[in-house]
Amino acid sequence: MKKESVFVLLFSILSPTSAFSLDETSEPLQAHSLEIDGQVHSIELGRPLVLSGSFTNPTVKLIAASTRHFEKAGVEFNYPASFTWEADVEDREAKSWTLSGNDFKIMVFSLGTRMTADSYSKLLATKFGVENTKVSPVERKLGKNTYEGRLLRTTLVGTAISQEVFEFTSESASRLIVFSDTLPDGKNASSEAQDALHMVTQSFKIQE
């Protein structure tokens, strides 16, 4: 395969229909890399990759990244590429994005009114049943900073659930991130939550 043929392959992969979208409802694109004869080249959708030299019958493999990059509501972080995506942005004063695995879920809220982690947790406790819910302080390092939030534990239909709620609030608006996990043994975090939280905490940033 000559160099020109490799370019044809690249342009078929990086077609204009795969270009980035600024739409708040669009799921973040999954990053890819191209392995040619054992050498891995990072690629960006919609942009050509320039390769030097020529290739004779190369072995080419397209590799999908294990993460996607969330960047909405002034927060950004990596999360598992296998998670499903749901966006509800019709109400400008109450936008939400939900990233779901089998046991673990990440929810991001952008609210036009002020909402603290404590007040949100109390609303959840009321919904789940105060007598069936325990709310306590929690700390978690996200990116370079450690944030204080609320840990909510409850049992629904025999299933133990934990939710960590953190706020990033200004005087007139609020951003909340909620980590919801189904506890397999009723006490400890699921393996999916541990893996996903490692991705989030290592890559988390607040956009000023």
C-alpha positions as CSV (number, residue, x, y, z in Angstrom):
1,M,0.0,0.0,0.0
2,K,1.5,3.4,-1.1
3,K,1.4,6.5,1.0
4,E,-1.4,8.0,-1.1
5,S,-3.6,4.9,-0.3
6,V,-3.1,5.5,3.4
7,F,-4.4,9.0,3.0
8,V,-7.5,7.7,1.2
9,L,-8.1,5.4,4.2
10,L,-7.6,8.2,6.6
11,F,-10.0,10.6,4.9
12,S,-12.6,7.9,4.8
13,I,-12.2,7.5,8.6
14,L,-12.0,11.2,9.3
15,S,-15.0,12.2,7.2
16,P,-16.6,15.7,7.5
17,T,-19.8,14.0,8.9
18,S,-17.7,13.2,12.0
19,A,-16.7,16.8,12.7
20,F,-17.0,18.2,16.2
21,S,-20.3,19.7,17.3
22,L,-20.8,22.5,19.8
23,D,-24.4,21.3,20.4
24,E,-25.0,20.8,24.1
25,T,-26.9,17.6,23.4
26,S,-24.1,15.9,21.4
27,E,-22.3,13.0,23.0
28,P,-18.5,13.7,23.2
29,L,-16.7,11.9,20.4
30,Q,-14.6,8.9,21.2
31,A,-10.9,9.6,20.5
32,H,-9.0,7.2,18.2
33,S,-5.4,6.4,17.2
34,L,-4.1,4.7,14.2
35,E,-1.5,1.9,14.5
36,I,0.6,1.4,11.4
37,D,3.2,-1.4,11.4
38,G,3.3,-1.2,15.2
39,Q,3.7,2.6,15.5
40,V,0.7,4.4,17.0
41,H,-0.3,7.8,15.7
42,S,-2.9,10.0,17.4
43,I,-5.6,11.2,15.1
44,E,-8.3,13.9,15.4
45,L,-11.7,13.5,13.7
46,G,-12.0,15.9,10.8
47,R,-8.3,16.6,10.5
48,P,-5.8,14.9,8.1
49,L,-2.8,13.0,9.5
50,V,0.4,13.6,7.7
51,L,2.8,10.6,7.6
52,S,6.3,10.8,6.3
53,G,7.9,8.0,4.3
54,S,6.2,5.3,2.2
55,F,4.5,2.1,3.1
56,T,4.5,-1.3,1.4
57,N,1.7,-3.6,2.5
58,P,1.4,-2.1,5.9
59,T,-0.6,-3.5,8.8
60,V,-3.1,-0.9,9.9
61,K,-5.3,-0.9,12.9
62,L,-7.8,1.7,14.2
63,I,-7.8,1.9,18.0
64,A,-10.7,3.4,20.0
65,A,-9.8,5.2,23.3
66,S,-11.2,3.8,26.5
67,T,-12.5,7.3,27.6
68,R,-14.6,10.2,26.3
69,H,-14.1,13.8,27.5
70,F,-17.0,15.6,29.0
71,E,-16.9,19.4,28.7
72,K,-20.2,21.1,29.6
73,A,-21.5,23.6,32.2
74,G,-18.0,24.8,32.9
75,V,-16.6,21.5,34.1
76,E,-14.6,18.9,32.2
77,F,-13.3,15.4,32.9
78,N,-12.8,12.0,31.3
79,Y,-15.2,9.1,31.7
80,P,-15.6,5.6,30.4
81,A,-16.4,5.5,26.6
82,S,-18.8,2.7,27.2
83,F,-21.2,4.8,29.3
84,T,-24.5,5.9,27.7
85,W,-25.3,9.6,27.2
86,E,-28.4,11.6,28.0
87,A,-28.8,15.4,27.8
88,D,-31.7,17.5,28.9
89,V,-31.1,21.1,28.0
90,E,-34.5,22.4,26.9
91,D,-34.9,24.5,30.1
92,R,-32.0,27.0,30.1
93,E,-32.4,27.4,33.8
94,A,-32.2,23.7,34.6
95,K,-29.8,21.7,32.3
96,S,-28.6,18.2,33.0
97,W,-26.3,15.6,31.5
98,T,-26.3,11.9,32.6
99,L,-23.5,9.4,31.9
100,S,-24.5,5.9,32.8
101,G,-22.8,2.6,33.3
102,N,-24.4,-0.6,34.7
103,D,-23.9,0.3,38.3
104,F,-22.4,3.8,38.3
105,K,-23.8,7.0,37.0
106,I,-22.5,10.6,36.7
107,M,-24.9,13.5,36.7
108,V,-24.0,17.1,36.0
109,F,-26.5,19.9,36.6
110,S,-26.4,23.5,35.5
111,L,-29.0,25.6,37.4
112,G,-30.0,29.2,37.0
113,T,-30.8,29.4,40.7
114,R,-28.6,28.8,43.7
115,M,-28.5,25.2,44.9
116,T,-26.1,23.8,47.4
117,A,-25.0,20.2,47.8
118,D,-26.7,20.2,51.2
119,S,-30.0,21.5,49.9
120,Y,-30.0,19.1,46.9
121,S,-29.2,16.2,49.3
122,K,-32.1,17.1,51.5
123,L,-34.4,17.1,48.5
124,L,-33.2,13.6,47.6
125,A,-33.7,12.5,51.1
126,T,-37.3,13.7,51.1
127,K,-37.9,11.9,47.8
128,F,-36.3,8.6,49.0
129,G,-37.8,8.9,52.5
130,V,-35.9,10.6,55.3
131,E,-36.4,7.6,57.6
132,N,-34.7,5.4,55.0
133,T,-31.8,7.8,54.1
134,K,-28.6,8.9,55.8
135,V,-26.9,12.1,54.8
136,S,-23.3,12.9,55.9
137,P,-20.4,15.1,54.9
138,V,-17.9,13.8,52.4
139,E,-14.7,15.0,50.8
140,R,-13.3,14.0,47.4
141,K,-10.3,15.2,45.5
142,L,-11.3,16.2,42.0
143,G,-8.4,17.3,39.8
144,K,-6.0,19.4,41.9
145,N,-8.5,20.5,44.5
146,T,-10.4,18.7,47.4
147,Y,-14.1,19.5,47.6
148,E,-16.6,19.1,50.4
149,G,-20.0,17.7,49.6
150,R,-22.7,15.4,50.9
151,L,-22.9,11.6,50.9
152,L,-26.4,10.2,50.7
153,R,-27.0,6.5,51.4
154,T,-30.4,4.8,51.0
155,T,-32.0,1.5,50.1
156,L,-34.6,1.2,47.3
157,V,-36.4,-2.0,46.7
158,G,-33.7,-3.9,48.5
159,T,-30.8,-2.2,46.6
160,A,-28.3,-0.1,48.5
161,I,-27.4,3.1,46.7
162,S,-24.9,5.9,47.5
163,Q,-24.8,9.4,46.0
164,E,-22.0,11.9,46.4
165,V,-23.1,15.5,45.7
166,F,-20.6,18.4,45.1
167,E,-21.4,22.0,44.2
168,F,-19.5,24.6,42.3
169,T,-21.7,27.6,43.0
170,S,-21.7,31.4,42.3
171,E,-24.0,34.0,43.8
172,S,-26.6,33.6,41.2
173,A,-26.2,30.1,39.7
174,S,-25.1,26.6,40.6
175,R,-23.3,23.6,39.0
176,L,-23.6,20.3,40.7
177,I,-22.0,17.0,40.0
178,V,-23.5,13.8,41.4
179,F,-21.9,10.4,41.6
180,S,-24.5,7.6,42.0
181,D,-23.5,4.0,42.7
182,T,-25.3,0.8,43.3
183,L,-23.4,-1.0,46.1
184,P,-23.0,-4.7,45.3
185,D,-22.6,-5.8,48.9
186,G,-24.6,-3.0,50.4
187,K,-21.5,-1.2,51.7
188,N,-18.6,-0.9,49.3
189,A,-18.4,0.9,45.9
190,S,-18.8,-1.1,42.8
191,S,-15.7,-1.9,40.7
192,E,-17.3,0.2,37.9
193,A,-17.5,3.2,40.2
194,Q,-13.9,2.8,41.3
195,D,-12.6,2.7,37.7
196,A,-14.8,5.6,36.6
197,L,-14.0,7.8,39.6
198,H,-10.3,7.3,39.0
199,M,-10.7,8.6,35.4
200,V,-12.8,11.6,36.7
201,T,-10.6,12.6,39.6
202,Q,-7.4,12.4,37.5
203,S,-8.8,14.7,34.7
204,F,-11.3,17.0,36.5
205,K,-11.1,20.7,35.8
206,I,-13.3,23.7,36.5
207,Q,-13.5,26.2,33.7
208,E,-13.3,29.7,35.1
